[in-house]
Structures are given as structure tokens and as C-alpha cells.
Amino acid sequence: MQFLELRQDLIQTVLQMNRMGINQGTSGNAAARVPEGFLITPSGMAYEDITPEDIVLKRFNGTYESPNGLRKPSSEWRFHEDIFNDRPDTNAIVHTHGKAVMTIACMQREIPPFHYMIGLAGGDTIRCAPYQTFATKELSIVAVEALKDRKACLLANHGQIALGSDLKQALSMAMEVETLCDVYWRTLVAGGPTILDKNQMDEALEKFNKGYGSAKAFVSSESK
């Protein structure tokens, strides 16, 4: 079977999403780039039941297949495909429906620079893409736009997308965004956060660009 280790990593990634509390049930999905397209979790399967034979190869030419011939790709395959095509720096994508992420997404708010760790996602905000129906080309278009120069975004009234050079990094990014959303809504309840100014965020971003937050240096909230 092609890409057996990567198929196993995808299964472990979605299982870990639920164990970490950043997703529930089968609402999320994950994908990893391969030369002819990408591997993606199947549609409508409980994560604990997925085997490597159920992981779907979705080719950029429009075709797909699973080794057992039984599975279709996740219904959200469109934004995975369009992100991979738009972002050659990205080799893995994680999509989650965490409670904190959904809270901010349902407010249709971007996450402002209330904490310097916002910079891990590549800028001084984490954008929220405008609402579009799930599993549509329209959702894919707004997601790609919200991810310009970013490693994560929220999807209005939906969830989040996190990118990485590999599945481990994408999952770590998703965990960081969930944590930031959790703290952000707490500050809103308490009266609103104090926002860092441009100079403060520029300094943080410079440090991230020099190595902190790179594939080797990135540390998830779970390990802090």
C-alpha cells in the first residue's frame, strides 16, 4: 500500500484532535500532501474505525480512490485541494470544530493581537473567513483568501483551518488557535482585552520569523 506511514499518521491526527478536546465526533478532518494530490480522511466514518485502507487518495486531476474501494473523501475536500494548490509551503491541513474556536467563529470575529502568540499564525491577526455553506466551492474561496500569509484562520459559524509543514505542526497550530480563542472569549466576558500595538506585534513577528515558531521550534500549547 502506498504511503502507509502517512495514512497511519492521518488516523492518529484525527484521533488526537478529539483526545485534545479541539474537535468532537467526526466533524473535523485532516489531509496530507503527496506527489499526485493528497491523502484525506474519509467521509462519514468514526475516527476509531478508520484503517489505512479507508484513507482516500484525492488526485489533483479530479479522481480519488481508497485501497479498499469503499470510501469517499471528506466532504470538505475542496478547501484542502485549493489550499494545497495555493500554498506550496503547506504539506498538511487540519480542520477542527473546537468549542472555543466555534465560539469566536460564531461571533464572526477575527482574533486581534491581544496576545503575542497570535504571531505564530503568521500575522498580527487570525482572520475569520465570511460565512459560506460547508463543503462548497464558495467556502473554499473565502478560506484560501483568509489564509493569505497566514497559517490558520477561522471559518464564520463553523470552525478553523490550521496549516503546517507536516501533520504534527498543523495539529499543534490548531491547538494553539483553540487556546487563543478560549482566552480571547474569556477576556471579552471580562470586559475586553488590551490590544498590543503595531510595534509590539512587529517585534514578536520578527522573533517568530527568526526561528521561534519554525517547524523545529514550534511548540504546542499542550506541551507548555
C-alpha positions in Angstrom: 0.0 0.0 0.0 1.3 3.5 -0.9 2.1 5.9 1.9 1.2 3.5 4.7 3.0 5.5 7.4 1.4 8.8 6.3 -2.0 7.1 6.3 -1.4 5.9 9.8 -0.3 9.4 10.8 -3.6 10.9 9.5 -5.6 8.4 11.6 -3.6 9.3 14.7 -4.0 13.0 13.9 -7.8 13.0 13.9 -7.9 10.7 17.0 -5.6 13.1 18.7 -7.8 16.1 17.8 -10.6 14.6 19.8 -8.4 13.5 22.7 -7.1 17.0 22.9 -10.6 18.4 23.1 -10.3 20.5 20.0 -12.9 18.5 18.0 -15.9 16.3 18.6 -17.2 13.3 16.8 -16.5 13.2 13.1 -16.9 17.0 12.5 -13.2 17.6 11.6 -10.8 16.2 9.0 -7.2 16.2 8.0 -5.1 15.9 4.9 -1.5 15.5 3.8 0.2 16.3 0.5 1.6 13.5 -1.7 3.1 13.9 -5.2 -0.1 13.4 -7.2 -2.5 15.0 -4.8 -3.3 14.5 -1.1 -4.4 11.8 1.3 -7.5 12.8 3.3 -9.7 11.2 5.9 -12.9 9.6 4.6 -16.4 11.0 4.8 -18.7 9.8 7.5 -16.5 7.4 9.4 -15.9 7.4 13.2 -12.2 8.0 13.6 -11.7 5.0 15.8 -13.0 2.8 12.9 -10.7 4.2 10.2 -8.0 1.9 8.9 -5.2 2.8 6.5 -7.3 1.2 3.7 -10.0 3.8 4.4 -7.8 6.8 3.8 -8.6 8.3 0.4 -6.1 9.5 -2.2 -7.6 12.6 -3.8 -5.7 13.4 -7.0 -5.4 16.9 -8.4 -6.8 15.6 -11.7 -10.2 15.1 -10.0 -10.1 11.4 -9.4 -10.0 9.6 -6.0 -9.6 6.2 -4.6 -9.2 4.3 -1.3 -7.3 0.9 -1.2 -10.5 -0.9 -0.1 -12.6 0.8 -2.8 -15.3 1.8 -0.3 -14.6 5.3 0.7 -15.2 8.8 -0.5 -13.0 11.8 0.6 -14.2 14.1 3.4 -17.0 16.4 2.1 -14.6 19.3 2.8 -12.0 18.1 0.2 -12.5 21.2 -1.9 -10.8 23.6 0.5 -8.0 21.1 1.2 -7.3 20.8 -2.5 -7.5 24.6 -3.2 -5.2 25.4 -0.2 -2.6 22.8 -1.3 -2.7 24.4 -4.8 -2.4 27.9 -3.5 0.2 27.2 -0.8 3.2 25.2 -1.9 4.7 25.8 1.6 1.9 23.7 3.1 2.1 19.9 3.3 -0.6 19.2 5.9 -4.0 20.7 6.8 -6.2 20.1 9.9 -9.8 21.2 10.2 -11.4 21.3 13.6 -14.7 22.3 15.4 -13.4 23.0 18.9 -15.7 24.7 21.3 -13.6 27.9 21.8 -12.9 28.2 18.0 -16.6 27.8 17.3 -17.5 30.4 19.9 -15.4 33.1 18.2 -16.3 31.9 14.7 -20.0 32.2 15.5 -19.4 35.8 16.5 -17.8 36.2 13.1 -14.8 37.9 14.7 -11.1 37.8 13.7 -8.8 37.3 16.6 -7.0 40.6 17.2 -3.4 40.9 18.6 -4.4 40.6 22.3 -1.5 38.2 22.8 1.8 37.9 21.1 1.2 34.2 20.3 -1.2 35.4 17.6 2.1 35.8 15.6 2.5 32.1 15.4 -0.2 32.1 12.7 1.9 34.4 10.6 0.5 37.9 11.2 -1.0 40.3 13.7 -4.5 38.8 13.5 -6.1 35.4 12.8 -8.7 36.2 10.2 -12.3 34.9 10.1 -13.5 34.0 6.7 -17.0 35.1 5.8 -19.8 32.5 6.2 -20.4 30.1 3.3 -22.1 26.8 3.3 -19.9 23.9 4.3 -18.5 21.6 1.6 -18.9 24.2 -1.1 -16.6 25.9 -3.6 -17.7 29.2 -2.1 -16.3 28.2 1.3 -13.1 27.1 -0.3 -12.7 30.5 -2.0 -13.1 32.5 1.3 -10.9 30.1 3.2 -8.0 30.5 0.8 -8.3 34.3 1.0 -8.4 34.3 4.8 -5.2 32.2 4.8 -3.2 34.6 2.7 0.1 35.0 4.5 -1.3 33.0 7.5 -1.1 29.5 8.9 -4.6 29.4 10.4 -8.0 31.0 10.0 -11.4 30.8 11.4 -14.5 30.0 9.3 -17.5 32.0 10.3 -20.2 30.0 12.1 -18.1 26.9 11.5 -14.6 26.1 12.8 -11.0 26.6 12.0 -8.3 25.5 9.4 -4.7 25.1 10.5 -1.7 24.5 8.2 1.7 23.0 8.7 4.8 21.6 7.0 3.6 18.3 8.4 0.7 16.8 10.3 2.3 17.3 13.7 2.9 21.0 13.0 -0.7 21.5 11.7 -2.2 19.8 14.7 0.0 22.0 17.1 -1.2 25.1 15.2 -4.8 24.0 15.6 -4.3 23.5 19.4 -2.7 27.0 19.7 -5.6 28.6 17.9 -8.1 26.8 20.1 -6.2 28.0 23.2 -6.1 31.6 21.9 -9.8 31.5 21.2 -10.5 30.2 24.6 -8.6 33.0 26.3 -10.0 35.6 23.9 -13.6 34.9 24.7 -12.7 35.0 28.4 -11.3 38.5 28.0 -14.5 39.5 26.2 -16.6 38.3 29.1 -14.4 40.2 31.5 -14.7 43.5 29.6 -12.4 43.1 26.6 -8.6 42.6 26.2 -5.8 45.1 26.0 -4.6 45.0 22.4 -0.9 45.0 21.6 0.2 47.9 19.3 1.9 47.5 15.9 5.4 47.9 17.2 4.9 45.3 19.9 3.5 42.8 17.4 6.1 43.6 14.8 8.8 42.8 17.4 7.1 39.5 18.2 6.7 38.6 14.5 10.4 39.3 13.9 11.3 36.8 16.6 9.0 34.2 15.1 10.5 34.8 11.7 14.0 34.3 13.1 13.1 30.8 14.2 10.7 30.6 17.0 7.6 29.0 15.5 9.5 27.2 12.8 8.9 23.6 12.0 11.7 22.6 14.5 10.9 25.2 17.2 7.1 25.2 17.1 5.8 24.2 20.5 2.1 23.5 21.0 0.1 24.7 24.0 -0.3 21.1 25.0 3.4 20.8 25.8 3.8 24.0 27.7 
